[in-house]
Amino acid sequence: VRNVRFGTKLGAPYNLEDSLWSALTDAHIKTPMGITAENLAVKYNITRQEVDAFSVQSQQRWGQGIYIDF
């Protein structure tokens, strides 16, 4: 609930918000990041196995303290 730091009037309606859902949704196009990831995987023909392999390799490099500047 937003703007209730100092209380609300009795019986006032509350606008409840799921902060996790809000954080994981692109506000510009109103699309969750998971859907965006799936759309990009289809567009660029990326398999789940390729993504998993990349993430493992990335974490191993980070664990070794190698900094990659993009």
N, CA, C and O atoms as a CHARMM CRD file, in Angstrom:
* protein
*
  280
    1    1 VAL  N      0.85700  -1.16500   0.00000 PROA 1      0.00000
    2    1 VAL  CA     0.00000   0.00000   0.00000 PROA 1      0.00000
    3    1 VAL  C      0.90300   1.22700   0.00000 PROA 1      0.00000
    4    1 VAL  O      1.83700   1.31700   0.79700 PROA 1      0.00000
    5    2 ARG  N      0.62600   2.16300  -0.88600 PROA 2      0.00000
    6    2 ARG  CA     1.41200   3.39500  -0.96000 PROA 2      0.00000
    7    2 ARG  C      0.75100   4.53200  -0.18200 PROA 2      0.00000
    8    2 ARG  O     -0.46300   4.55800   0.01500 PROA 2      0.00000
    9    3 ASN  N      1.59000   5.46300   0.24900 PROA 3      0.00000
   10    3 ASN  CA     1.14900   6.70000   0.89800 PROA 3      0.00000
   11    3 ASN  C      0.31800   6.47800   2.16100 PROA 3      0.00000
   12    3 ASN  O     -0.68400   7.16100   2.36900 PROA 3      0.00000
   13    4 VAL  N      0.72500   5.53600   2.99700 PROA 4      0.00000
   14    4 VAL  CA     0.02500   5.31100   4.25100 PROA 4      0.00000
   15    4 VAL  C      0.95900   5.44700   5.45200 PROA 4      0.00000
   16    4 VAL  O      0.64900   4.96800   6.54300 PROA 4      0.00000
   17    5 ARG  N      2.08000   6.08600   5.25000 PROA 5      0.00000
   18    5 ARG  CA     3.06900   6.21400   6.31800 PROA 5      0.00000
   19    5 ARG  C      2.47000   6.83400   7.58900 PROA 5      0.00000
   20    5 ARG  O      2.78600   6.39900   8.69700 PROA 5      0.00000
   21    6 PHE  N      1.63100   7.82100   7.43500 PROA 6      0.00000
   22    6 PHE  CA     1.06400   8.50000   8.59300 PROA 6      0.00000
   23    6 PHE  C     -0.40200   8.12400   8.81600 PROA 6      0.00000
   24    6 PHE  O     -1.14400   8.84900   9.47900 PROA 6      0.00000
   25    7 GLY  N     -0.80300   6.99900   8.26300 PROA 7      0.00000
   26    7 GLY  CA    -2.15600   6.51600   8.47600 PROA 7      0.00000
   27    7 GLY  C     -3.10500   6.91700   7.35200 PROA 7      0.00000
   28    7 GLY  O     -2.74500   7.65700   6.43600 PROA 7      0.00000
   29    8 THR  N     -4.31800   6.40900   7.45200 PROA 8      0.00000
   30    8 THR  CA    -5.35400   6.71900   6.46700 PROA 8      0.00000
   31    8 THR  C     -6.66000   6.99600   7.19800 PROA 8      0.00000
   32    8 THR  O     -6.78900   6.71300   8.38900 PROA 8      0.00000
   33    9 LYS  N     -7.60200   7.53600   6.49400 PROA 9      0.00000
   34    9 LYS  CA    -8.92500   7.76500   7.06300 PROA 9      0.00000
   35    9 LYS  C     -9.64500   6.42600   7.18400 PROA 9      0.00000
   36    9 LYS  O     -9.46400   5.52700   6.36300 PROA 9      0.00000
   37   10 LEU  N    -10.44800   6.31900   8.20600 PROA 10     0.00000
   38   10 LEU  CA   -11.21800   5.10000   8.41100 PROA 10     0.00000
   39   10 LEU  C    -12.11800   4.83900   7.20500 PROA 10     0.00000
   40   10 LEU  O    -12.88600   5.70900   6.79600 PROA 10     0.00000
   41   11 GLY  N    -12.02000   3.66300   6.65200 PROA 11     0.00000
   42   11 GLY  CA   -12.86000   3.28600   5.51900 PROA 11     0.00000
   43   11 GLY  C    -12.30300   3.69300   4.16400 PROA 11     0.00000
   44   11 GLY  O    -12.92800   3.43300   3.13700 PROA 11     0.00000
   45   12 ALA  N    -11.12300   4.33600   4.14700 PROA 12     0.00000
   46   12 ALA  CA   -10.52800   4.75600   2.87300 PROA 12     0.00000
   47   12 ALA  C    -10.12100   3.52200   2.07400 PROA 12     0.00000
   48   12 ALA  O     -9.65200   2.54000   2.64900 PROA 12     0.00000
   49   13 PRO  N    -10.29500   3.56400   0.76100 PROA 13     0.00000
   50   13 PRO  CA    -9.88700   2.40500  -0.06000 PROA 13     0.00000
   51   13 PRO  C     -8.36700   2.31500  -0.14700 PROA 13     0.00000
   52   13 PRO  O     -7.67600   3.33100  -0.21900 PROA 13     0.00000
   53   14 TYR  N     -7.86900   1.11100  -0.14000 PROA 14     0.00000
   54   14 TYR  CA    -6.43000   0.88000  -0.28100 PROA 14     0.00000
   55   14 TYR  C     -6.13800   0.39500  -1.68800 PROA 14     0.00000
   56   14 TYR  O     -6.85400  -0.44900  -2.22600 PROA 14     0.00000
   57   15 ASN  N     -5.08900   0.92900  -2.27800 PROA 15     0.00000
   58   15 ASN  CA    -4.63500   0.43900  -3.57700 PROA 15     0.00000
   59   15 ASN  C     -3.45800  -0.49200  -3.31800 PROA 15     0.00000
   60   15 ASN  O     -2.32200  -0.04200  -3.17100 PROA 15     0.00000
   61   16 LEU  N     -3.73300  -1.78400  -3.26200 PROA 16     0.00000
   62   16 LEU  CA    -2.69500  -2.77300  -2.99000 PROA 16     0.00000
   63   16 LEU  C     -1.86700  -3.01200  -4.23200 PROA 16     0.00000
   64   16 LEU  O     -2.38400  -3.02500  -5.34900 PROA 16     0.00000
   65   17 GLU  N     -0.57200  -3.20300  -4.02400 PROA 17     0.00000
   66   17 GLU  CA     0.34600  -3.40700  -5.14600 PROA 17     0.00000
   67   17 GLU  C      1.29800  -4.54000  -4.82100 PROA 17     0.00000
   68   17 GLU  O      1.84200  -4.60200  -3.71800 PROA 17     0.00000
   69   18 ASP  N      1.50000  -5.42000  -5.75800 PROA 18     0.00000
   70   18 ASP  CA     2.48200  -6.49100  -5.61300 PROA 18     0.00000
   71   18 ASP  C      3.82000  -5.92900  -6.07200 PROA 18     0.00000
   72   18 ASP  O      4.05700  -5.80800  -7.27400 PROA 18     0.00000
   73   19 SER  N      4.70100  -5.58200  -5.13200 PROA 19     0.00000
   74   19 SER  CA     5.95600  -4.91000  -5.48900 PROA 19     0.00000
   75   19 SER  C      6.87600  -5.81400  -6.30900 PROA 19     0.00000
   76   19 SER  O      7.61700  -5.31700  -7.15700 PROA 19     0.00000
   77   20 LEU  N      6.84700  -7.12200  -6.07900 PROA 20     0.00000
   78   20 LEU  CA     7.67200  -8.02700  -6.87600 PROA 20     0.00000
   79   20 LEU  C      7.18500  -8.04300  -8.32300 PROA 20     0.00000
   80   20 LEU  O      7.98700  -7.96400  -9.25300 PROA 20     0.00000
   81   21 TRP  N      5.86900  -8.14400  -8.51000 PROA 21     0.00000
   82   21 TRP  CA     5.31100  -8.14200  -9.86700 PROA 21     0.00000
   83   21 TRP  C      5.64800  -6.82800 -10.56300 PROA 21     0.00000
   84   21 TRP  O      6.00700  -6.82800 -11.74100 PROA 21     0.00000
   85   22 SER  N      5.53700  -5.71700  -9.85300 PROA 22     0.00000
   86   22 SER  CA     5.86000  -4.40700 -10.43300 PROA 22     0.00000
   87   22 SER  C      7.32500  -4.33000 -10.83800 PROA 22     0.00000
   88   22 SER  O      7.65100  -3.79900 -11.90000 PROA 22     0.00000
   89   23 ALA  N      8.21200  -4.85900  -9.99600 PROA 23     0.00000
   90   23 ALA  CA     9.64400  -4.80300 -10.28300 PROA 23     0.00000
   91   23 ALA  C     10.02500  -5.67500 -11.47600 PROA 23     0.00000
   92   23 ALA  O     10.98400  -5.37600 -12.18700 PROA 23     0.00000
   93   24 LEU  N      9.27900  -6.74700 -11.69200 PROA 24     0.00000
   94   24 LEU  CA     9.60600  -7.67700 -12.76800 PROA 24     0.00000
   95   24 LEU  C      8.79800  -7.44000 -14.03800 PROA 24     0.00000
   96   24 LEU  O      8.76000  -8.29500 -14.92200 PROA 24     0.00000
   97   25 THR  N      8.15600  -6.28800 -14.12900 PROA 25     0.00000
   98   25 THR  CA     7.36200  -5.94600 -15.30500 PROA 25     0.00000
   99   25 THR  C      7.90900  -4.67600 -15.93400 PROA 25     0.00000
  100   25 THR  O      8.14200  -3.68500 -15.24200 PROA 25     0.00000
  101   26 ASP  N      8.11100  -4.70500 -17.23900 PROA 26     0.00000
  102   26 ASP  CA     8.56000  -3.52300 -17.97100 PROA 26     0.00000
  103   26 ASP  C      7.39700  -2.53800 -18.02800 PROA 26     0.00000
  104   26 ASP  O      6.38700  -2.80000 -18.68200 PROA 26     0.00000
  105   27 ALA  N      7.53800  -1.41000 -17.34600 PROA 27     0.00000
  106   27 ALA  CA     6.45100  -0.43500 -17.24700 PROA 27     0.00000
  107   27 ALA  C      6.12100   0.19200 -18.60200 PROA 27     0.00000
  108   27 ALA  O      4.98800   0.61800 -18.82600 PROA 27     0.00000
  109   28 HSD  N      7.09300   0.25100 -19.49600 PROA 28     0.00000
  110   28 HSD  CA     6.86600   0.88900 -20.79700 PROA 28     0.00000
  111   28 HSD  C      5.93000   0.07400 -21.68900 PROA 28     0.00000
  112   28 HSD  O      5.00400   0.61300 -22.29400 PROA 28     0.00000
  113   29 ILE  N      6.18600  -1.23100 -21.75900 PROA 29     0.00000
  114   29 ILE  CA     5.37300  -2.07700 -22.63000 PROA 29     0.00000
  115   29 ILE  C      4.44500  -3.01200 -21.85400 PROA 29     0.00000
  116   29 ILE  O      3.73100  -3.82000 -22.44800 PROA 29     0.00000
  117   30 LYS  N      4.45900  -2.89700 -20.51500 PROA 30     0.00000
  118   30 LYS  CA     3.56100  -3.68100 -19.64800 PROA 30     0.00000
  119   30 LYS  C      3.69900  -5.18400 -19.86200 PROA 30     0.00000
  120   30 LYS  O      2.70700  -5.91200 -19.90300 PROA 30     0.00000
  121   31 THR  N      4.94800  -5.63800 -19.99800 PROA 31     0.00000
  122   31 THR  CA     5.21900  -7.05600 -20.22300 PROA 31     0.00000
  123   31 THR  C      6.18200  -7.57000 -19.15700 PROA 31     0.00000
  124   31 THR  O      7.21500  -6.94400 -18.92000 PROA 31     0.00000
  125   32 PRO  N      5.87200  -8.68800 -18.51200 PROA 32     0.00000
  126   32 PRO  CA     6.79000  -9.25600 -17.52700 PROA 32     0.00000
  127   32 PRO  C      8.11700  -9.66300 -18.16600 PROA 32     0.00000
  128   32 PRO  O      8.16000 -10.06100 -19.33000 PROA 32     0.00000
  129   33 MET  N      9.19300  -9.55800 -17.39200 PROA 33     0.00000
  130   33 MET  CA    10.52000  -9.89000 -17.91800 PROA 33     0.00000
  131   33 MET  C     10.62200 -11.33700 -18.38400 PROA 33     0.00000
  132   33 MET  O     11.35400 -11.63700 -19.32700 PROA 33     0.00000
  133   34 GLY  N      9.89500 -12.23000 -17.72900 PROA 34     0.00000
  134   34 GLY  CA     9.92700 -13.63600 -18.14200 PROA 34     0.00000
  135   34 GLY  C      9.39300 -13.82200 -19.55400 PROA 34     0.00000
  136   34 GLY  O      9.94100 -14.60800 -20.32700 PROA 34     0.00000
  137   35 ILE  N      8.33200 -13.10800 -19.89600 PROA 35     0.00000
  138   35 ILE  CA     7.76700 -13.17700 -21.24700 PROA 35     0.00000
  139   35 ILE  C      8.74000 -12.56700 -22.24700 PROA 35     0.00000
  140   35 ILE  O      8.91600 -13.08300 -23.35000 PROA 35     0.00000
  141   36 THR  N      9.37100 -11.46200 -21.85200 PROA 36     0.00000
  142   36 THR  CA    10.36700 -10.83100 -22.72200 PROA 36     0.00000
  143   36 THR  C     11.50900 -11.80100 -22.99600 PROA 36     0.00000
  144   36 THR  O     11.97200 -11.90500 -24.13100 PROA 36     0.00000
  145   37 ALA  N     11.96500 -12.50900 -21.97100 PROA 37     0.00000
  146   37 ALA  CA    13.04800 -13.48300 -22.14900 PROA 37     0.00000
  147   37 ALA  C     12.62500 -14.59300 -23.10800 PROA 37     0.00000
  148   37 ALA  O     13.40400 -15.00500 -23.96700 PROA 37     0.00000
  149   38 GLU  N     11.40500 -15.07100 -22.96400 PROA 38     0.00000
  150   38 GLU  CA    10.92000 -16.11400 -23.86600 PROA 38     0.00000
  151   38 GLU  C     10.81900 -15.60600 -25.30300 PROA 38     0.00000
  152   38 GLU  O     11.18200 -16.31300 -26.24300 PROA 38     0.00000
  153   39 ASN  N     10.32800 -14.38100 -25.47100 PROA 39     0.00000
  154   39 ASN  CA    10.23500 -13.80100 -26.81700 PROA 39     0.00000
  155   39 ASN  C     11.60500 -13.65300 -27.45900 PROA 39     0.00000
  156   39 ASN  O     11.76400 -13.93200 -28.64700 PROA 39     0.00000
  157   40 LEU  N     12.59300 -13.22000 -26.69100 PROA 40     0.00000
  158   40 LEU  CA    13.95600 -13.07300 -27.23300 PROA 40     0.00000
  159   40 LEU  C     14.57000 -14.42900 -27.57400 PROA 40     0.00000
  160   40 LEU  O     15.29000 -14.55500 -28.56400 PROA 40     0.00000
  161   41 ALA  N     14.28700 -15.43800 -26.75700 PROA 41     0.00000
  162   41 ALA  CA    14.80300 -16.78000 -27.03200 PROA 41     0.00000
  163   41 ALA  C     14.26100 -17.30000 -28.35800 PROA 41     0.00000
  164   41 ALA  O     14.98900 -17.91900 -29.13400 PROA 41     0.00000
  165   42 VAL  N     12.98700 -17.04800 -28.61100 PROA 42     0.00000
  166   42 VAL  CA    12.39200 -17.46800 -29.88800 PROA 42     0.00000
  167   42 VAL  C     12.98700 -16.66000 -31.03900 PROA 42     0.00000
  168   42 VAL  O     13.37400 -17.22000 -32.06500 PROA 42     0.00000
  169   43 LYS  N     13.05700 -15.33700 -30.86100 PROA 43     0.00000
  170   43 LYS  CA    13.54800 -14.46100 -31.92600 PROA 43     0.00000
  171   43 LYS  C     14.97600 -14.79300 -32.33500 PROA 43     0.00000
  172   43 LYS  O     15.29800 -14.79800 -33.52300 PROA 43     0.00000
  173   44 TYR  N     15.83700 -15.07200 -31.35500 PROA 44     0.00000
  174   44 TYR  CA    17.25400 -15.32000 -31.64900 PROA 44     0.00000
  175   44 TYR  C     17.62500 -16.79900 -31.59900 PROA 44     0.00000
  176   44 TYR  O     18.80400 -17.14800 -31.63600 PROA 44     0.00000
  177   45 ASN  N     16.61000 -17.67200 -31.51500 PROA 45     0.00000
  178   45 ASN  CA    16.81400 -19.11800 -31.54500 PROA 45     0.00000
  179   45 ASN  C     17.80500 -19.57600 -30.46600 PROA 45     0.00000
  180   45 ASN  O     18.78900 -20.25400 -30.76200 PROA 45     0.00000
  181   46 ILE  N     17.53200 -19.19700 -29.22000 PROA 46     0.00000
  182   46 ILE  CA    18.38400 -19.54900 -28.08800 PROA 46     0.00000
  183   46 ILE  C     17.67400 -20.63100 -27.28700 PROA 46     0.00000
  184   46 ILE  O     16.51600 -20.46100 -26.90500 PROA 46     0.00000
  185   47 THR  N     18.35900 -21.74300 -27.02800 PROA 47     0.00000
  186   47 THR  CA    17.75500 -22.83900 -26.27200 PROA 47     0.00000
  187   47 THR  C     17.99000 -22.65300 -24.77700 PROA 47     0.00000
  188   47 THR  O     18.87700 -21.90700 -24.36200 PROA 47     0.00000
  189   48 ARG  N     17.19500 -23.33300 -23.98800 PROA 48     0.00000
  190   48 ARG  CA    17.36000 -23.28900 -22.53600 PROA 48     0.00000
  191   48 ARG  C     18.72400 -23.84800 -22.14400 PROA 48     0.00000
  192   48 ARG  O     19.35900 -23.34700 -21.21600 PROA 48     0.00000
  193   49 GLN  N     19.17200 -24.88100 -22.84700 PROA 49     0.00000
  194   49 GLN  CA    20.46900 -25.48000 -22.54200 PROA 49     0.00000
  195   49 GLN  C     21.60500 -24.47600 -22.79200 PROA 49     0.00000
  196   49 GLN  O     22.56800 -24.42500 -22.02700 PROA 49     0.00000
  197   50 GLU  N     21.49000 -23.67800 -23.86500 PROA 50     0.00000
  198   50 GLU  CA    22.50300 -22.65700 -24.14500 PROA 50     0.00000
  199   50 GLU  C     22.52800 -21.58900 -23.06500 PROA 50     0.00000
  200   50 GLU  O     23.59600 -21.13200 -22.65700 PROA 50     0.00000
  201   51 VAL  N     21.35500 -21.19400 -22.60700 PROA 51     0.00000
  202   51 VAL  CA    21.26500 -20.18600 -21.54700 PROA 51     0.00000
  203   51 VAL  C     21.86700 -20.72600 -20.25200 PROA 51     0.00000
  204   51 VAL  O     22.62000 -20.02400 -19.57600 PROA 51     0.00000
  205   52 ASP  N     21.53900 -21.96400 -19.90700 PROA 52     0.00000
  206   52 ASP  CA    22.08200 -22.56900 -18.69700 PROA 52     0.00000
  207   52 ASP  C     23.60300 -22.68700 -18.76000 PROA 52     0.00000
  208   52 ASP  O     24.29000 -22.39500 -17.78200 PROA 52     0.00000
  209   53 ALA  N     24.12700 -23.11100 -19.90400 PROA 53     0.00000
  210   53 ALA  CA    25.57400 -23.23500 -20.06500 PROA 53     0.00000
  211   53 ALA  C     26.25800 -21.87600 -19.93400 PROA 53     0.00000
  212   53 ALA  O     27.31100 -21.75600 -19.30800 PROA 53     0.00000
  213   54 PHE  N     25.64900 -20.86300 -20.53000 PROA 54     0.00000
  214   54 PHE  CA    26.20500 -19.51700 -20.42700 PROA 54     0.00000
  215   54 PHE  C     26.21600 -19.03600 -18.98400 PROA 54     0.00000
  216   54 PHE  O     27.19600 -18.44300 -18.53100 PROA 54     0.00000
  217   55 SER  N     25.12200 -19.29100 -18.25500 PROA 55     0.00000
  218   55 SER  CA    25.04600 -18.82700 -16.87200 PROA 55     0.00000
  219   55 SER  C     26.07100 -19.52900 -15.98300 PROA 55     0.00000
  220   55 SER  O     26.66500 -18.89500 -15.11200 PROA 55     0.00000
  221   56 VAL  N     26.28300 -20.81800 -16.19000 PROA 56     0.00000
  222   56 VAL  CA    27.29800 -21.55200 -15.42400 PROA 56     0.00000
  223   56 VAL  C     28.68000 -20.98600 -15.71900 PROA 56     0.00000
  224   56 VAL  O     29.46200 -20.73400 -14.80200 PROA 56     0.00000
  225   57 GLN  N     28.97700 -20.78900 -16.98500 PROA 57     0.00000
  226   57 GLN  CA    30.27300 -20.24400 -17.37400 PROA 57     0.00000
  227   57 GLN  C     30.46900 -18.84300 -16.80000 PROA 57     0.00000
  228   57 GLN  O     31.55700 -18.50800 -16.33100 PROA 57     0.00000
  229   58 SER  N     29.43900 -18.04100 -16.83500 PROA 58     0.00000
  230   58 SER  CA    29.50000 -16.68300 -16.31400 PROA 58     0.00000
  231   58 SER  C     29.77400 -16.68900 -14.81200 PROA 58     0.00000
  232   58 SER  O     30.60100 -15.91500 -14.32900 PROA 58     0.00000
  233   59 GLN  N     29.08700 -17.55400 -14.07600 PROA 59     0.00000
  234   59 GLN  CA    29.28400 -17.62700 -12.63200 PROA 59     0.00000
  235   59 GLN  C     30.67700 -18.13900 -12.28500 PROA 59     0.00000
  236   59 GLN  O     31.27300 -17.69700 -11.30300 PROA 59     0.00000
  237   60 GLN  N     31.19200 -19.05700 -13.07400 PROA 60     0.00000
  238   60 GLN  CA    32.54200 -19.57400 -12.82500 PROA 60     0.00000
  239   60 GLN  C     33.57200 -18.47800 -13.03500 PROA 60     0.00000
  240   60 GLN  O     34.52000 -18.36800 -12.25700 PROA 60     0.00000
  241   61 ARG  N     33.40700 -17.66100 -14.07500 PROA 61     0.00000
  242   61 ARG  CA    34.32800 -16.54800 -14.31200 PROA 61     0.00000
  243   61 ARG  C     34.23100 -15.52000 -13.19400 PROA 61     0.00000
  244   61 ARG  O     35.25500 -15.03300 -12.71600 PROA 61     0.00000
  245   62 TRP  N     33.04100 -15.18900 -12.77900 PROA 62     0.00000
  246   62 TRP  CA    32.86800 -14.23500 -11.68200 PROA 62     0.00000
  247   62 TRP  C     33.56700 -14.76800 -10.44900 PROA 62     0.00000
  248   62 TRP  O     34.24600 -13.99600  -9.77200 PROA 62     0.00000
  249   63 GLY  N     33.43200 -16.12200 -10.09900 PROA 63     0.00000
  250   63 GLY  CA    34.07500 -16.74400  -8.93700 PROA 63     0.00000
  251   63 GLY  C     35.58200 -16.65400  -8.98900 PROA 63     0.00000
  252   63 GLY  O     36.23900 -16.65900  -7.94800 PROA 63     0.00000
  253   64 GLN  N     36.14500 -16.57100 -10.19100 PROA 64     0.00000
  254   64 GLN  CA    37.59400 -16.46900 -10.33600 PROA 64     0.00000
  255   64 GLN  C     38.06200 -15.02700 -10.28600 PROA 64     0.00000
  256   64 GLN  O     39.26300 -14.76200 -10.34200 PROA 64     0.00000
  257   65 GLY  N     37.14200 -14.10600 -10.18200 PROA 65     0.00000
  258   65 GLY  CA    37.50300 -12.70300 -10.06400 PROA 65     0.00000
  259   65 GLY  C     37.87500 -12.04100 -11.37800 PROA 65     0.00000
  260   65 GLY  O     38.59200 -11.04000 -11.38200 PROA 65     0.00000
  261   66 ILE  N     37.40600 -12.57300 -12.47900 PROA 66     0.00000
  262   66 ILE  CA    37.68600 -11.95700 -13.78400 PROA 66     0.00000
  263   66 ILE  C     36.61400 -10.93400 -14.07600 PROA 66     0.00000
  264   66 ILE  O     35.42300 -11.23700 -14.01700 PROA 66     0.00000
  265   67 TYR  N     37.03800  -9.71000 -14.39500 PROA 67     0.00000
  266   67 TYR  CA    36.10200  -8.63400 -14.70200 PROA 67     0.00000
  267   67 TYR  C     35.99100  -8.49100 -16.20300 PROA 67     0.00000
  268   67 TYR  O     37.00300  -8.37600 -16.89500 PROA 67     0.00000
  269   68 ILE  N     34.78200  -8.49600 -16.70800 PROA 68     0.00000
  270   68 ILE  CA    34.56000  -8.32400 -18.13600 PROA 68     0.00000
  271   68 ILE  C     33.89200  -6.97700 -18.33600 PROA 68     0.00000
  272   68 ILE  O     32.82400  -6.72100 -17.78000 PROA 68     0.00000
  273   69 ASP  N     34.51000  -6.11900 -19.12200 PROA 69     0.00000
  274   69 ASP  CA    33.96800  -4.79100 -19.39000 PROA 69     0.00000
  275   69 ASP  C     33.28100  -4.80100 -20.74300 PROA 69     0.00000
  276   69 ASP  O     33.89600  -5.08300 -21.77200 PROA 69     0.00000
  277   70 PHE  N     31.99600  -4.48700 -20.72200 PROA 70     0.00000
  278   70 PHE  CA    31.25800  -4.44600 -21.97900 PROA 70     0.00000
  279   70 PHE  C     31.21300  -3.06300 -22.45700 PROA 70     0.00000
  280   70 PHE  O     30.63600  -2.79300 -23.51100 PROA 70     0.00000
